[in-house]
Amino acid sequence: MSEGYHYKGRNLSTLILAKIEHVANLIAEREEISFEYAYRKFVDSRTFQILSNTQTLLWGESAEYIVDDYYRESVD
């Protein structure tokens, strides 16, 4: 199978990459930081690791839900 994000033979790369961008934008807006810094923070998170594993199906949730999960992670 080629590189990228796949689930049951379906290529989800575009969907997941767009979702990552949307999540980073929401974090940047909420924290009033640059997109680049928000992106790095998100990529270092447990939530990003879960999103990157297509078997978890987190990619099917809204970006807002994923951001909430990201912030819940910091209080766990």
N, C-alpha and C positions, 0 to 999 in steps of 0.2 A: 504494500500500500504506500502511496506517496506521502510526503511530509505534509504536515498541517493537522487540522482537527477533523476527526472522522467519527461517526457513530452509525453503526449498522450499515456500512457501505456508503453512507451519505457524507459528502464533504461539507463540514460546518465552518470551515476556516473563515470565510467572509463574515458570517454571522457572529462568530465568537470574537474576531478581531474588532468588529464594529461595536460589540458590547463592551469590550475592554476599553475602547476609546470613550464610549459614552460614560462608563463608570469613572474613568479618570477625570473626565470633564466635570462630573457631578461632585467628586471629591475636591477638585480644584476650586469650584464655585463655593462649596460649603466652607472650606478652610481658607479661602481667599489666598491661594497659592498658585504658582504657575502649573500649567498642564504637565510639563516635564517632571516637576517635582512630585505632583500627585501620581503620575504614572509610575514613577520609581517606587513610591510608597506602596502603591497597589500591587505591583509586581513582586514585592518582597513579602506580601501577606499570605496567610493561610487561605484566605478566600480566593485569591488568584490561583493558588495551586489546585483548589477544588474546582474552580471554573475551568482550568486547563485540562482536567480529567473529564472527558466527555461522558464517561460512564456515570458520573454523579448527576447528570441532567440539570445542573445549575444553569447551564447556558439557556435553558428554556424559561428561566425566570426573567423578570424585568430588571433593567439596570438599577432602578430604585431599590428593589428587593436586595440585589447584590450589594449595593452600597450599605444598606442597613446591616447585612451580614458582616460586611467589612468592619463596621463600627462596633457591632456586638463582639467581634473577635477581640477588640482591645479591652473589653471589660471582663472577658473570661479569665 
